[in-house]
Amino acid sequence: MGSGRIINSYSLGSIDASMTSFVKIGGFVGQVEGYNNLITSSIADIVIEYAFSGDNVYLGGFVGTTPGGTFANIYSHCVYNQETMPYDRIGNPGTGRGDGITAFQTSGYPTLAYFDSSIWDLSGSVPLLRWEASID
């Protein structure tokens, strides 16, 4: 992600990867540059199957790597399922790089006070946006 905004979004599923170098995998996004980006109110619930070897391998529960720029305000109210992604929130943890990302450890989705209930339905086994829940 070079620049932009992602708000009220989620990722579900699995990633199967095997590489020898330059791996940047996160439960939500692989790499976020630290300039002109905002990811807020977003959930990562991904299982990563991997066979990595070599240098420059970054694996994070929410984001693989945030290599440069200003980190302080990139992530706001972002979460990842640490049961399915037993890694740090960010693959290259450094001061401030993963601020705004937290883990949850439950067998279901927690009630997240900062997720707007008029937008999100977190009552089921997977997160849904309200518009998806009403498609039945």
The first five atom37 places (N, CA, C, CB, O) and aatype in JSON, in Angstrom:
{
  "aatype": [12, 7, 15, 7, 1, 9, 9, 2, 15, 18, 15, 10, 7, 15, 9, 3, 0, 15, 12, 16, 15, 13, 19, 11, 9, 7, 7, 13, 19, 7, 5, 19, 6, 7, 18, 2, 2, 10, 9, 16, 15, 15, 9, 0, 3, 9, 19, 9, 6, 18, 0, 13, 15, 7, 3, 2, 19, 18, 10, 7, 7, 13, 19, 7, 16, 16, 14, 7, 7, 16, 13, 0, 2, 9, 18, 15, 8, 4, 19, 18, 2, 5, 6, 16, 12, 14, 18, 3, 1, 9, 7, 2, 14, 7, 16, 7, 1, 7, 3, 7, 9, 16, 0, 13, 5, 16, 15, 7, 18, 14, 16, 10, 0, 18, 13, 3, 15, 15, 9, 17, 3, 10, 15, 7, 15, 19, 14, 10, 10, 1, 17, 6, 0, 15, 9, 3],
  "atom_mask": [
    [1, 1, 1, 1, 1],
    [1, 1, 1, 0, 1],
    [1, 1, 1, 1, 1],
    [1, 1, 1, 0, 1],
    [1, 1, 1, 1, 1],
    [1, 1, 1, 1, 1],
    [1, 1, 1, 1, 1],
    [1, 1, 1, 1, 1],
    [1, 1, 1, 1, 1],
    [1, 1, 1, 1, 1],
    [1, 1, 1, 1, 1],
    [1, 1, 1, 1, 1],
    [1, 1, 1, 0, 1],
    [1, 1, 1, 1, 1],
    [1, 1, 1, 1, 1],
    [1, 1, 1, 1, 1],
    [1, 1, 1, 1, 1],
    [1, 1, 1, 1, 1],
    [1, 1, 1, 1, 1],
    [1, 1, 1, 1, 1],
    [1, 1, 1, 1, 1],
    [1, 1, 1, 1, 1],
    [1, 1, 1, 1, 1],
    [1, 1, 1, 1, 1],
    [1, 1, 1, 1, 1],
    [1, 1, 1, 0, 1],
    [1, 1, 1, 0, 1],
    [1, 1, 1, 1, 1],
    [1, 1, 1, 1, 1],
    [1, 1, 1, 0, 1],
    [1, 1, 1, 1, 1],
    [1, 1, 1, 1, 1],
    [1, 1, 1, 1, 1],
    [1, 1, 1, 0, 1],
    [1, 1, 1, 1, 1],
    [1, 1, 1, 1, 1],
    [1, 1, 1, 1, 1],
    [1, 1, 1, 1, 1],
    [1, 1, 1, 1, 1],
    [1, 1, 1, 1, 1],
    [1, 1, 1, 1, 1],
    [1, 1, 1, 1, 1],
    [1, 1, 1, 1, 1],
    [1, 1, 1, 1, 1],
    [1, 1, 1, 1, 1],
    [1, 1, 1, 1, 1],
    [1, 1, 1, 1, 1],
    [1, 1, 1, 1, 1],
    [1, 1, 1, 1, 1],
    [1, 1, 1, 1, 1],
    [1, 1, 1, 1, 1],
    [1, 1, 1, 1, 1],
    [1, 1, 1, 1, 1],
    [1, 1, 1, 0, 1],
    [1, 1, 1, 1, 1],
    [1, 1, 1, 1, 1],
    [1, 1, 1, 1, 1],
    [1, 1, 1, 1, 1],
    [1, 1, 1, 1, 1],
    [1, 1, 1, 0, 1],
    [1, 1, 1, 0, 1],
    [1, 1, 1, 1, 1],
    [1, 1, 1, 1, 1],
    [1, 1, 1, 0, 1],
    [1, 1, 1, 1, 1],
    [1, 1, 1, 1, 1],
    [1, 1, 1, 1, 1],
    [1, 1, 1, 0, 1],
    [1, 1, 1, 0, 1],
    [1, 1, 1, 1, 1],
    [1, 1, 1, 1, 1],
    [1, 1, 1, 1, 1],
    [1, 1, 1, 1, 1],
    [1, 1, 1, 1, 1],
    [1, 1, 1, 1, 1],
    [1, 1, 1, 1, 1],
    [1, 1, 1, 1, 1],
    [1, 1, 1, 1, 1],
    [1, 1, 1, 1, 1],
    [1, 1, 1, 1, 1],
    [1, 1, 1, 1, 1],
    [1, 1, 1, 1, 1],
    [1, 1, 1, 1, 1],
    [1, 1, 1, 1, 1],
    [1, 1, 1, 1, 1],
    [1, 1, 1, 1, 1],
    [1, 1, 1, 1, 1],
    [1, 1, 1, 1, 1],
    [1, 1, 1, 1, 1],
    [1, 1, 1, 1, 1],
    [1, 1, 1, 0, 1],
    [1, 1, 1, 1, 1],
    [1, 1, 1, 1, 1],
    [1, 1, 1, 0, 1],
    [1, 1, 1, 1, 1],
    [1, 1, 1, 0, 1],
    [1, 1, 1, 1, 1],
    [1, 1, 1, 0, 1],
    [1, 1, 1, 1, 1],
    [1, 1, 1, 0, 1],
    [1, 1, 1, 1, 1],
    [1, 1, 1, 1, 1],
    [1, 1, 1, 1, 1],
    [1, 1, 1, 1, 1],
    [1, 1, 1, 1, 1],
    [1, 1, 1, 1, 1],
    [1, 1, 1, 1, 1],
    [1, 1, 1, 0, 1],
    [1, 1, 1, 1, 1],
    [1, 1, 1, 1, 1],
    [1, 1, 1, 1, 1],
    [1, 1, 1, 1, 1],
    [1, 1, 1, 1, 1],
    [1, 1, 1, 1, 1],
    [1, 1, 1, 1, 1],
    [1, 1, 1, 1, 1],
    [1, 1, 1, 1, 1],
    [1, 1, 1, 1, 1],
    [1, 1, 1, 1, 1],
    [1, 1, 1, 1, 1],
    [1, 1, 1, 1, 1],
    [1, 1, 1, 1, 1],
    [1, 1, 1, 1, 1],
    [1, 1, 1, 0, 1],
    [1, 1, 1, 1, 1],
    [1, 1, 1, 1, 1],
    [1, 1, 1, 1, 1],
    [1, 1, 1, 1, 1],
    [1, 1, 1, 1, 1],
    [1, 1, 1, 1, 1],
    [1, 1, 1, 1, 1],
    [1, 1, 1, 1, 1],
    [1, 1, 1, 1, 1],
    [1, 1, 1, 1, 1],
    [1, 1, 1, 1, 1],
    [1, 1, 1, 1, 1]
  ],
  "atom_positions": [
    [[0.86, -1.17, 0.0], [0.0, 0.0, 0.0], [0.9, 1.22, 0.0], [-0.97, 0.0, 1.22], [1.6, 1.49, 0.98]],
    [[0.87, 1.94, -1.09], [1.71, 3.12, -1.21], [1.09, 4.36, -0.58], [0.0, 0.0, 0.0], [1.78, 5.11, 0.1]],
    [[-0.19, 4.57, -0.8], [-0.91, 5.65, -0.15], [-2.4, 5.39, -0.3], [-0.51, 7.04, -0.74], [-2.83, 4.76, -1.26]],
    [[-3.17, 5.88, 0.65], [-4.61, 5.71, 0.58], [-5.22, 5.44, 1.94], [0.0, 0.0, 0.0], [-4.56, 5.53, 2.97]],
    [[-6.52, 5.1, 1.91], [-7.27, 4.84, 3.14], [-8.07, 3.57, 2.98], [-8.19, 6.03, 3.49], [-8.67, 3.31, 1.94]],
    [[-8.07, 2.78, 4.03], [-8.92, 1.61, 4.14], [-9.67, 1.75, 5.45], [-8.1, 0.26, 4.06], [-9.05, 1.84, 6.51]],
    [[-10.99, 1.78, 5.38], [-11.81, 1.98, 6.57], [-12.91, 0.93, 6.58], [-12.41, 3.41, 6.63], [-13.52, 0.66, 5.54]],
    [[-13.17, 0.33, 7.77], [-14.23, -0.67, 7.93], [-14.1, -1.79, 6.91], [-15.6, -0.01, 7.79], [-14.92, -1.94, 6.01]],
    [[-13.05, -2.57, 7.08], [-12.77, -3.66, 6.15], [-12.24, -4.86, 6.93], [-11.76, -3.22, 5.07], [-11.85, -4.74, 8.09]],
    [[-12.24, -6.02, 6.28], [-11.7, -7.2, 6.94], [-11.12, -8.15, 5.91], [-12.79, -7.91, 7.77], [-11.41, -8.06, 4.72]],
    [[-10.3, -9.07, 6.41], [-9.76, -10.14, 5.58], [-10.01, -11.46, 6.29], [-8.23, -9.93, 5.29], [-9.82, -11.56, 7.5]],
    [[-10.44, -12.45, 5.54], [-10.71, -13.79, 6.04], [-10.08, -14.79, 5.09], [-12.24, -14.05, 6.19], [-9.9, -14.51, 3.91]],
    [[-9.75, -15.96, 5.6], [-9.27, -17.02, 4.72], [-7.91, -17.52, 5.08], [0.0, 0.0, 0.0], [-7.52, -17.54, 6.25]],
    [[-7.18, -17.93, 4.06], [-5.85, -18.48, 4.3], [-4.91, -18.07, 3.18], [-5.91, -20.02, 4.41], [-5.32, -17.73, 2.07]],
    [[-3.63, -18.1, 3.51], [-2.57, -17.8, 2.56], [-1.61, -18.98, 2.62], [-1.84, -16.43, 2.88], [-1.2, -19.39, 3.7]],
    [[-1.25, -19.51, 1.48], [-0.27, -20.59, 1.4], [0.92, -20.05, 0.64], [-0.88, -21.88, 0.71], [0.81, -19.74, -0.55]],
    [[2.05, -19.93, 1.3], [3.2, -19.29, 0.67], [4.49, -20.04, 0.95], [3.33, -17.85, 1.16], [4.69, -20.57, 2.05]],
    [[5.33, -20.09, -0.04], [6.68, -20.6, 0.14], [7.59, -19.78, -0.76], [6.78, -22.14, -0.19], [7.44, -19.76, -1.98]],
    [[8.52, -19.13, -0.14], [9.45, -18.26, -0.86], [10.83, -18.42, -0.22], [8.98, -16.75, -0.83], [10.96, -18.97, 0.87]],
    [[11.83, -17.93, -0.9], [13.18, -18.01, -0.36], [13.7, -16.67, 0.14], [14.11, -18.55, -1.39], [14.64, -16.64, 0.93]],
    [[13.11, -15.56, -0.29], [13.54, -14.26, 0.21], [12.51, -13.19, -0.15], [14.93, -13.89, -0.36], [11.63, -13.4, -0.98]],
    [[12.64, -12.06, 0.48], [11.78, -10.89, 0.25], [10.29, -11.21, 0.42], [12.01, -10.35, -1.15], [9.46, -10.88, -0.42]],
    [[9.98, -11.87, 1.54], [8.61, -12.23, 1.86], [8.03, -11.15, 2.76], [8.53, -13.63, 2.54], [8.63, -10.8, 3.78]],
    [[6.87, -10.63, 2.4], [6.18, -9.61, 3.18], [4.71, -10.0, 3.23], [6.37, -8.16, 2.57], [3.93, -9.65, 2.35]],
    [[4.34, -10.73, 4.28], [2.98, -11.23, 4.39], [2.38, -10.8, 5.71], [2.93, -12.76, 4.24], [3.0, -10.98, 6.77]],
    [[1.19, -10.25, 5.65], [0.44, -9.9, 6.84], [-0.98, -10.43, 6.73], [0.0, 0.0, 0.0], [-1.45, -10.73, 5.63]],
    [[-1.66, -10.54, 7.85], [-3.02, -11.01, 7.84], [-3.96, -10.08, 7.11], [0.0, 0.0, 0.0], [-5.01, -10.52, 6.62]],
    [[-3.62, -8.79, 7.01], [-4.45, -7.83, 6.31], [-3.76, -7.26, 5.07], [-4.84, -6.69, 7.24], [-4.37, -7.18, 4.0]],
    [[-2.51, -6.88, 5.21], [-1.76, -6.3, 4.08], [-0.29, -6.7, 4.21], [-1.92, -4.74, 4.04], [0.22, -6.86, 5.32]],
    [[0.38, -6.85, 3.09], [1.78, -7.26, 3.1], [2.75, -6.16, 3.48], [0.0, 0.0, 0.0], [3.62, -6.37, 4.33]],
    [[2.61, -4.99, 2.88], [3.51, -3.87, 3.17], [2.74, -2.57, 3.11], [4.7, -3.85, 2.17], [1.96, -2.33, 2.19]],
    [[2.96, -1.74, 4.1], [2.36, -0.4, 4.15], [3.49, 0.6, 4.31], [1.31, -0.28, 5.31], [4.21, 0.58, 5.3]],
    [[3.62, 1.48, 3.34], [4.59, 2.55, 3.46], [4.09, 3.53, 4.51], [4.83, 3.27, 2.1], [2.88, 3.69, 4.68]],
    [[4.98, 4.16, 5.22], [4.6, 5.04, 6.31], [4.22, 6.44, 5.92], [0.0, 0.0, 0.0], [4.3, 7.35, 6.74]],
    [[3.82, 6.66, 4.69], [3.47, 7.99, 4.22], [2.04, 8.0, 3.68], [4.46, 8.47, 3.13], [1.68, 7.11, 2.9]],
    [[1.22, 8.97, 4.07], [-0.1, 9.18, 3.49], [-0.99, 7.94, 3.47], [0.04, 9.69, 2.1], [-1.67, 7.7, 2.48]],
    [[-0.99, 7.16, 4.55], [-1.81, 5.97, 4.65], [-2.62, 6.0, 5.92], [-0.95, 4.72, 4.6], [-2.2, 6.57, 6.93]],
    [[-3.79, 5.38, 5.87], [-4.62, 5.21, 7.05], [-5.4, 3.92, 6.9], [-5.58, 6.42, 7.26], [-6.09, 3.71, 5.9]],
    [[-5.29, 3.06, 7.88], [-6.12, 1.86, 7.95], [-6.81, 1.91, 9.3], [-5.28, 0.52, 7.77], [-6.15, 1.95, 10.34]],
    [[-8.14, 1.93, 9.29], [-8.88, 2.07, 10.55], [-10.06, 1.1, 10.59], [-9.36, 3.51, 10.73], [-10.64, 0.76, 9.56]],
    [[-10.41, 0.68, 11.8], [-11.54, -0.21, 12.04], [-11.52, -1.4, 11.09], [-12.86, 0.55, 11.91], [-12.49, -1.66, 10.38]],
    [[-10.41, -2.12, 11.08], [-10.24, -3.25, 10.18], [-9.79, -4.48, 10.96], [-9.24, -2.92, 9.08], [-9.1, -4.38, 11.97]],
    [[-10.2, -5.66, 10.46], [-9.97, -6.93, 11.15], [-9.22, -7.88, 10.21], [-11.31, -7.57, 11.61], [-9.56, -7.99, 9.03]],
    [[-8.21, -8.56, 10.74], [-7.5, -9.61, 10.0], [-7.73, -10.94, 10.7], [-5.97, -9.3, 9.88], [-7.44, -11.09, 11.89]],
    [[-8.27, -11.9, 9.97], [-8.46, -13.25, 10.5], [-8.03, -14.24, 9.43], [-9.96, -13.49, 10.93], [-8.85, -14.85, 8.75]],
    [[-6.73, -14.37, 9.3], [-6.11, -15.17, 8.25], [-5.26, -16.27, 8.88], [-5.26, -14.28, 7.31], [-4.63, -16.05, 9.92]],
    [[-5.24, -17.42, 8.26], [-4.31, -18.48, 8.62], [-3.24, -18.5, 7.54], [-5.03, -19.89, 8.77], [-3.55, -18.57, 6.35]],
    [[-1.98, -18.44, 7.95], [-0.89, -18.47, 6.98], [-0.15, -19.79, 7.1], [0.07, -17.28, 7.17], [0.4, -20.11, 8.16]],
    [[-0.12, -20.54, 6.02], [0.69, -21.75, 5.91], [1.94, -21.33, 5.16], [-0.07, -22.93, 5.18], [1.85, -20.78, 4.06]],
    [[3.09, -21.57, 5.73], [4.28, -21.06, 5.08], [5.47, -21.99, 5.22], [4.63, -19.72, 5.62], [5.54, -22.8, 6.15]],
    [[6.38, -21.86, 4.3], [7.68, -22.51, 4.33], [8.66, -21.47, 3.82], [7.71, -23.84, 3.45], [8.96, -21.42, 2.63]],
    [[9.16, -20.65, 4.72], [10.06, -19.57, 4.35], [11.48, -19.93, 4.74], [9.63, -18.25, 5.01], [11.73, -20.61, 5.73]],
    [[12.39, -19.45, 3.96], [13.8, -19.54, 4.32], [14.5, -18.35, 3.69], [14.45, -20.9, 3.84], [14.0, -17.76, 2.73]],
    [[15.63, -18.01, 4.24], [16.38, -16.91, 3.66], [16.2, -15.61, 4.41], [0.0, 0.0, 0.0], [15.61, -15.56, 5.49]],
    [[16.73, -14.56, 3.82], [16.72, -13.25, 4.44], [15.48, -12.45, 4.05], [17.98, -12.48, 4.05], [14.76, -12.8, 3.11]],
    [[15.26, -11.38, 4.79], [14.18, -10.43, 4.49], [12.8, -11.07, 4.48], [14.44, -9.78, 3.16], [12.0, -10.83, 3.57]],
    [[12.52, -11.88, 5.49], [11.22, -12.5, 5.64], [10.47, -11.76, 6.74], [11.35, -14.03, 5.97], [10.92, -11.73, 7.89]],
    [[9.33, -11.16, 6.4], [8.51, -10.4, 7.34], [7.11, -10.97, 7.37], [8.48, -8.9, 6.97], [6.4, -10.94, 6.37]],
    [[6.71, -11.48, 8.51], [5.41, -12.1, 8.69], [4.76, -11.48, 9.9], [5.53, -13.65, 8.84], [5.3, -11.55, 11.0]],
    [[3.59, -10.87, 9.72], [2.91, -10.22, 10.83], [1.44, -10.59, 10.9], [0.0, 0.0, 0.0], [0.82, -10.9, 9.88]],
    [[0.89, -10.55, 12.09], [-0.52, -10.85, 12.29], [-1.44, -9.93, 11.52], [0.0, 0.0, 0.0], [-2.48, -10.36, 11.04]],
    [[-1.07, -8.65, 11.4], [-1.88, -7.69, 10.66], [-1.17, -7.21, 9.4], [-2.23, -6.51, 11.54], [-1.76, -7.18, 8.32]],
    [[0.09, -6.83, 9.54], [0.85, -6.32, 8.39], [2.25, -6.94, 8.38], [0.95, -4.76, 8.44], [2.88, -7.11, 9.43]],
    [[2.73, -7.26, 7.18], [4.05, -7.87, 7.05], [5.17, -6.9, 7.39], [0.0, 0.0, 0.0], [6.08, -7.25, 8.14]],
    [[5.11, -5.7, 6.84], [6.17, -4.73, 7.11], [5.67, -3.31, 6.87], [7.39, -5.02, 6.22], [4.87, -3.04, 5.97]],
    [[6.15, -2.41, 7.7], [5.98, -0.97, 7.52], [7.39, -0.4, 7.52], [5.05, -0.31, 8.65], [7.93, -0.09, 8.58]],
    [[8.0, -0.26, 6.33], [9.43, 0.02, 6.28], [9.87, 1.45, 6.54], [9.9, -0.35, 4.99], [10.97, 1.65, 7.06]],
    [[9.08, 2.44, 6.21], [9.61, 3.79, 6.36], [8.53, 4.82, 6.56], [0.0, 0.0, 0.0], [7.34, 4.52, 6.46]],
    [[8.95, 6.02, 6.84], [8.01, 7.12, 6.96], [7.57, 7.39, 8.38], [0.0, 0.0, 0.0], [8.25, 7.04, 9.34]],
    [[6.41, 8.02, 8.5], [5.85, 8.37, 9.79], [4.83, 7.31, 10.17], [5.21, 9.78, 9.77], [3.86, 7.1, 9.44]],
    [[5.03, 6.64, 11.3], [4.2, 5.51, 11.67], [3.05, 5.87, 12.59], [5.04, 4.47, 12.31], [2.08, 5.11, 12.67]],
    [[3.13, 6.97, 13.28], [2.26, 7.26, 14.42], [0.78, 7.15, 14.14], [2.55, 8.6, 14.92], [0.04, 6.76, 15.04]],
    [[0.31, 7.47, 12.97], [-1.13, 7.52, 12.72], [-1.59, 6.64, 11.56], [-1.54, 8.93, 12.47], [-2.62, 6.94, 10.96]],
    [[-0.88, 5.59, 11.23], [-1.29, 4.73, 10.12], [-2.46, 3.85, 10.52], [-0.11, 3.87, 9.64], [-3.46, 3.77, 9.8]],
    [[-2.36, 3.18, 11.66], [-3.34, 2.2, 12.08], [-4.16, 2.74, 13.24], [-2.66, 0.88, 12.46], [-3.62, 3.28, 14.2]],
    [[-5.48, 2.57, 13.15], [-6.36, 3.0, 14.22], [-7.46, 1.95, 14.38], [-6.96, 4.41, 13.92], [-8.19, 1.66, 13.43]],
    [[-7.58, 1.39, 15.55], [-8.62, 0.39, 15.84], [-8.56, -0.79, 14.9], [-9.99, 1.03, 15.77], [-9.58, -1.22, 14.37]],
    [[-7.37, -1.32, 14.68], [-7.19, -2.5, 13.86], [-6.89, -3.69, 14.77], [-6.04, -2.3, 12.82], [-6.2, -3.55, 15.78]],
    [[-7.41, -4.85, 14.41], [-7.22, -6.05, 15.22], [-6.88, -7.24, 14.34], [-8.47, -6.35, 16.07], [-7.19, -7.26, 13.14]],
    [[-6.23, -8.24, 14.96], [-5.99, -9.49, 14.27], [-6.2, -10.63, 15.25], [-4.57, -9.54, 13.65], [-5.99, -10.47, 16.46]],
    [[-6.6, -11.77, 14.73], [-6.86, -12.93, 15.55], [-5.55, -13.64, 15.85], [-7.86, -13.89, 14.85], [-4.95, -14.27, 14.97]],
    [[-5.1, -13.54, 17.08], [-3.81, -14.12, 17.44], [-3.89, -15.64, 17.59], [-3.3, -13.51, 18.73], [-2.85, -16.31, 17.62]],
    [[-5.09, -16.2, 17.67], [-5.22, -17.65, 17.67], [-4.87, -18.23, 16.31], [-6.64, -18.06, 18.08], [-4.24, -19.28, 16.23]],
    [[-5.28, -17.56, 15.24], [-5.0, -18.06, 13.9], [-3.69, -17.5, 13.34], [-6.15, -17.71, 12.97], [-3.1, -18.08, 12.43]],
    [[-3.24, -16.39, 13.9], [-1.98, -15.76, 13.48], [-1.1, -15.53, 14.71], [-2.24, -14.4, 12.73], [-1.07, -14.42, 15.24]],
    [[-0.4, -16.55, 15.16], [0.39, -16.41, 16.39], [1.72, -15.69, 16.18], [0.65, -17.77, 16.97], [2.78, -16.2, 16.54]],
    [[1.65, -14.51, 15.61], [2.83, -13.7, 15.33], [2.62, -12.33, 15.94], [3.11, -13.6, 13.81], [1.53, -12.01, 16.4]],
    [[3.67, -11.54, 15.95], [3.53, -10.15, 16.38], [2.59, -9.45, 15.4], [4.92, -9.43, 16.45], [2.39, -9.93, 14.28]],
    [[2.04, -8.34, 15.8], [1.08, -7.61, 14.96], [1.7, -7.12, 13.66], [0.53, -6.43, 15.73], [1.0, -6.92, 12.67]],
    [[3.01, -6.94, 13.66], [3.71, -6.44, 12.48], [5.03, -7.2, 12.34], [3.97, -4.9, 12.58], [5.68, -7.5, 13.34]],
    [[5.4, -7.51, 11.12], [6.56, -8.35, 10.87], [7.89, -7.7, 11.14], [0.0, 0.0, 0.0], [8.88, -8.4, 11.37]],
    [[7.96, -6.39, 11.13], [9.21, -5.7, 11.46], [8.94, -4.76, 12.63], [9.77, -4.91, 10.21], [8.93, -3.54, 12.47]],
    [[8.72, -5.34, 13.82], [8.34, -4.5, 14.95], [9.45, -3.52, 15.31], [8.0, -5.37, 16.16], [10.61, -3.91, 15.5]],
    [[9.09, -2.3, 15.4], [9.98, -1.24, 15.82], [9.13, -0.2, 16.51], [0.0, 0.0, 0.0], [7.91, -0.22, 16.4]],
    [[9.73, 0.68, 17.2], [8.99, 1.67, 17.96], [7.98, 2.4, 17.1], [9.94, 2.67, 18.59], [8.34, 3.04, 16.11]],
    [[6.71, 2.28, 17.46], [5.63, 2.99, 16.8], [5.1, 2.36, 15.53], [0.0, 0.0, 0.0], [4.01, 2.74, 15.08]],
    [[5.8, 1.42, 14.94], [5.39, 0.88, 13.64], [4.03, 0.18, 13.68], [6.42, -0.09, 13.15], [3.3, 0.22, 12.69]],
    [[3.68, -0.45, 14.78], [2.43, -1.18, 14.87], [1.41, -0.56, 15.8], [0.0, 0.0, 0.0], [0.43, -1.21, 16.16]],
    [[1.62, 0.68, 16.2], [0.67, 1.35, 17.09], [-0.71, 1.37, 16.43], [1.14, 2.79, 17.43], [-0.83, 1.65, 15.24]],
    [[-1.73, 1.08, 17.22], [-3.1, 1.07, 16.7], [-3.56, -0.31, 16.27], [0.0, 0.0, 0.0], [-4.7, -0.46, 15.83]],
    [[-2.69, -1.33, 16.38], [-3.04, -2.7, 16.03], [-2.99, -3.53, 17.31], [-2.07, -3.29, 14.94], [-1.99, -3.5, 18.03]],
    [[-4.06, -4.25, 17.61], [-4.08, -5.12, 18.79], [-4.52, -6.52, 18.39], [-5.02, -4.55, 19.87], [-5.11, -6.73, 17.33]],
    [[-4.22, -7.47, 19.26], [-4.61, -8.86, 19.04], [-5.83, -9.2, 19.88], [-3.45, -9.82, 19.38], [-6.03, -8.63, 20.95]],
    [[-6.63, -10.13, 19.38], [-7.66, -10.69, 20.23], [-7.5, -12.2, 20.22], [-9.08, -10.27, 19.75], [-7.07, -12.79, 19.24]],
    [[-7.85, -12.8, 21.33], [-7.72, -14.24, 21.49], [-9.04, -14.79, 22.03], [-6.53, -14.61, 22.42], [-9.23, -14.86, 23.25]],
    [[-9.91, -15.15, 21.15], [-11.19, -15.73, 21.55], [-11.57, -16.78, 20.54], [-12.29, -14.64, 21.67], [-10.97, -16.86, 19.47]],
    [[-12.56, -17.58, 20.88], [-13.05, -18.55, 19.92], [-14.07, -17.91, 18.98], [-13.67, -19.76, 20.64], [-14.54, -18.55, 18.04]],
    [[-14.43, -16.66, 19.25], [-15.33, -15.91, 18.39], [-14.86, -14.48, 18.37], [0.0, 0.0, 0.0], [-13.84, -14.14, 18.98]],
    [[-15.57, -13.64, 17.68], [-15.17, -12.25, 17.61], [-15.61, -11.51, 18.86], [-15.74, -11.58, 16.37], [-16.75, -11.66, 19.31]],
    [[-14.72, -10.73, 19.4], [-15.07, -9.98, 20.61], [-16.0, -8.81, 20.27], [-13.81, -9.46, 21.31], [-16.1, -8.38, 19.12]],
    [[-16.67, -8.34, 21.28], [-17.43, -7.11, 21.1], [-16.42, -5.98, 21.16], [-18.57, -6.93, 22.19], [-15.8, -5.75, 22.2]],
    [[-16.25, -5.3, 20.08], [-15.24, -4.26, 19.99], [-15.93, -2.92, 20.07], [-14.41, -4.39, 18.69], [-16.6, -2.5, 19.13]],
    [[-15.76, -2.26, 21.19], [-16.46, -1.01, 21.45], [-16.22, 0.05, 20.38], [-16.05, -0.47, 22.8], [-17.1, 0.86, 20.11]],
    [[-15.05, 0.05, 19.78], [-14.74, 1.08, 18.8], [-15.13, 0.69, 17.38], [-13.27, 1.39, 18.84], [-14.85, 1.44, 16.44]],
    [[-15.77, -0.47, 17.19], [-16.31, -0.83, 15.89], [-17.78, -0.43, 15.89], [-16.13, -2.37, 15.6], [-18.55, -0.92, 16.72]],
    [[-18.18, 0.43, 14.99], [-19.51, 1.0, 14.94], [-20.54, -0.09, 14.62], [-19.57, 2.13, 13.89], [-20.5, -0.69, 13.55]],
    [[-21.47, -0.34, 15.55], [-22.46, -1.4, 15.37], [-23.45, -1.09, 14.25], [-23.22, -1.62, 16.66], [-24.16, -1.99, 13.81]],
    [[-23.52, 0.14, 13.79], [-24.37, 0.42, 12.63], [-23.67, 0.02, 11.33], [-24.74, 1.93, 12.6], [-24.31, -0.03, 10.28]],
    [[-22.38, -0.27, 11.39], [-21.6, -0.68, 10.23], [-21.24, -2.17, 10.29], [-20.33, 0.16, 10.12], [-21.26, -2.86, 9.28]],
    [[-20.91, -2.64, 11.5], [-20.4, -4.0, 11.71], [-21.42, -4.92, 12.37], [-19.15, -3.96, 12.54], [-22.22, -4.47, 13.2]],
    [[-21.4, -6.2, 12.0], [-22.12, -7.25, 12.72], [-21.05, -8.26, 13.16], [-23.24, -7.94, 11.81], [-20.55, -9.03, 12.35]],
    [[-20.72, -8.23, 14.45], [-19.7, -9.12, 14.99], [-20.32, -10.22, 15.84], [-18.69, -8.33, 15.82], [-19.63, -10.81, 16.68]],
    [[-21.59, -10.5, 15.64], [-22.28, -11.48, 16.48], [-22.11, -12.92, 16.0], [-23.74, -11.14, 16.54], [-22.37, -13.85, 16.76]],
    [[-21.68, -13.12, 14.77], [-21.54, -14.46, 14.23], [-20.14, -15.02, 14.37], [0.0, 0.0, 0.0], [-19.32, -14.51, 15.12]],
    [[-19.89, -16.09, 13.62], [-18.58, -16.74, 13.7], [-17.52, -16.02, 12.87], [-18.7, -18.16, 13.24], [-16.33, -16.28, 13.04]],
    [[-17.94, -15.13, 11.97], [-17.01, -14.31, 11.2], [-17.52, -12.87, 11.19], [-16.85, -14.85, 9.73], [-18.72, -12.65, 11.34]],
    [[-16.65, -11.91, 11.02], [-17.11, -10.53, 10.97], [-17.86, -10.27, 9.67], [-15.93, -9.55, 11.12], [-17.52, -10.82, 8.62]],
    [[-18.87, -9.44, 9.74], [-19.59, -9.02, 8.55], [-19.86, -7.53, 8.65], [-20.91, -9.82, 8.38], [-20.0, -6.98, 9.74]],
    [[-19.93, -6.9, 7.52], [-20.42, -5.54, 7.47], [-21.94, -5.64, 7.41], [-19.83, -4.74, 6.24], [-22.46, -6.58, 6.81]],
    [[-22.66, -4.73, 8.01], [-24.12, -4.81, 8.09], [-24.77, -5.02, 6.71], [-24.68, -3.53, 8.72], [-25.74, -5.77, 6.6]],
    [[-24.24, -4.38, 5.68], [-24.83, -4.56, 4.36], [-24.72, -6.0, 3.89], [-24.17, -3.63, 3.36], [-25.6, -6.47, 3.16]],
    [[-23.65, -6.72, 4.29], [-23.5, -8.14, 3.91], [-24.5, -9.0, 4.66], [-22.07, -8.63, 4.19], [-25.1, -9.91, 4.09]],
    [[-24.69, -8.7, 5.95], [-25.59, -9.48, 6.78], [-27.03, -9.37, 6.29], [-25.5, -9.02, 8.23], [-27.83, -10.27, 6.55]],
    [[-27.37, -8.3, 5.6], [-28.75, -8.1, 5.15], [-29.0, -8.64, 3.74], [-29.09, -6.62, 5.18], [-30.1, -8.48, 3.22]],
    [[-28.02, -9.28, 3.11], [-28.16, -9.78, 1.75], [-29.0, -11.06, 1.69], [-26.78, -10.04, 1.14], [-29.53, -11.38, 0.63]],
    [[-29.14, -11.79, 2.77], [-29.86, -13.07, 2.76], [-31.06, -12.97, 1.94], [-30.25, -13.5, 4.14], [-31.8, -13.95, 1.81]]
  ]
}
